[in-house]
């Protein structure tokens, strides 16, 4: 899932494009949106299960910066993959948003935002570490070149994530609102490619990168800050 790290002095931009993406969508007159976003900068302790790696202090500061940048007329609700780094990312973003004058609600863990698509963690990691990075692994997954007992089919994973996101978009809310759904880079990578926003060879999914789902003119769209946008049913 998370297979790379940058020096912290090179990563101050993490989350900035996502903040601009959210602002851009709501400036277009949208009242409700759902943001699927990777967690913030994390530790990489290989001596423990990867899902136990927490945020770094720098990652926590990045969350605060993103929360402060969100439009302050939004009510933000949080959902997250169960690992602590994802839950904490959502909580810190919302807390900073509220502290800067916005409105926020609780964060709730959802298994559907986790790595539910992995059937065999050990087998997945073995193949991933022998692949040429995450893009190569996801390409193999979509090409049906992975063992069937390692991962569920990639299109099924895309459908299941959308099955979670679309009802959130349809939930009536008072005023303008954003549901923040924090997940892992593999999930964002999978959705970006599976929905046709960008090729699997496109940009890496960095910390706090995301895709935003919104409705405008009775039609639903997903947009990436890299420029891709697609209509969904």
Secondary structure, DSSP 8 states (H G I E B T S, - for coil): -------GGG-TTTTHHHHHHHHHHHHTT--EEEEEEE---B---TTS-GGG--B-HHHHHHHHHHHHHS-TT-EEEEEE-SSHHHHHHHHHHHHHHHHTT-EEEEEEE-GGGSSTTBS-HHHHHHHHHTSSHHHHHHHHHHTT-S-TTTB--HHHHHHHHHHHHHHHHHS--SSSEEEEEEE-HHHHHHHHHHTTSS-TTS----TT-EEEEEEETTEEEEEETTS-EEEE-
